[in-house]
Amino acid sequence: MSTQPPIDPKILGRSRRDSSVECAVTEWLRTAEQLDRFRFCWQVLDEDEVVGLSLVRRAQLDPFLLEVILERGLVYSDISSVQGWMEALFTA
C-alpha cells in the first residue's frame, strides 16, 4: 500500500484531465487515511473546482469533512456553482 499519492494535487488540478491518472488517484484515495484524502481533495479544489469536486465525490469522506468542503464552496465559489457543489457532496 502506497502512502504517497500518484500525482501532486496541485499538478493534478492544473493539468488536462486524464482518466487513467484520475483512476490511480481514486484507488489511492480509497486506501489513504481520511485526513490525507481530505487534504488532497482540498488542494485540488484550490486549482480546479470541477476536478476537485469529482474527487471529493469518489473519496468517501466522513460527513463532517464534507461539511467543511461545502462551507468552503459556499464562501469562495461563485453563486452560479452552488448547485454543482451541493450535487457533488450530497448525491450518491
N, C-alpha and C positions, 0 to 999 in steps of 0.2 A: 504494500500500500504506500503510495507516494504522498508525502506531506506537502510537497510543493505543487502549486497549480501548473498546468501545462503551458500557460502563457501569462505574462504580466497583465493585470487587469486594465491598466492604462493603455497598453498596446492593443488589447482586445477592443476597447472602446473607440480607439482611433482608426482601426483597420477596417477594411471592407469585410463584410460578413462572409464567413466561411463555415459551412455546416460541419465539416469534419473537425474544425477547431472547437466549435460550439459543442459538439458531441463529446469531445475529450474533456472539455471544461465541465459539462454536465456530469460525466462519470466521476470526475474529481470532486465536484460539489457534493455528490451523494455519499462520498466516503470521508469527507472532511468534517471537522468539528463545526458545531453551529456558529460559533463566533467567527471562525475562518470563512465560512460561507457568507456570512453577513458582510464582513469586511470586503471580501472580493466583490460581491454584488454592489456594494456602496461605491467602491472605486470605479467600477464600470459605469454606474449611473452618473458619476461625475463627468464622464466623457461622452456617453451616448445613452439617452434615456430608453430608446427602443431596445437596444441590445441588453441594457441593464435590467429592464422590466421582464424581458424574455427569460433571463437567467434567474431572476427572483422567483418567477413562476415555477421554474424547474428545480429550484434549490431546496424546496421543502423546509423552509424556515419556520421556526416557532412563531406562534401568533403575536407575541409581544415584539418580536423583531420586525414582523410585517407591519405592525402599528407604527414603529419608528420610521420605516421606509415610507409609509403613507403620509405621515406628518411631514416628512421631507418633501414629498410630492405636492402637498397642499401649500406649503410655504414657498417653495422655489420654482415650481412649474408654472407654465402659462395656464390660464384658466381653461383654455380650449383642450388641454390634455388631461384634465382631471378624470374624465370618464375612462380614458385609457389606463390610468393608474388604478382606478377602482376595479376595472375588469381584470387587470393583471394580478392584483392582490387578493381578490375575493371570488374568483371563479375557478373551478377545478377543471 
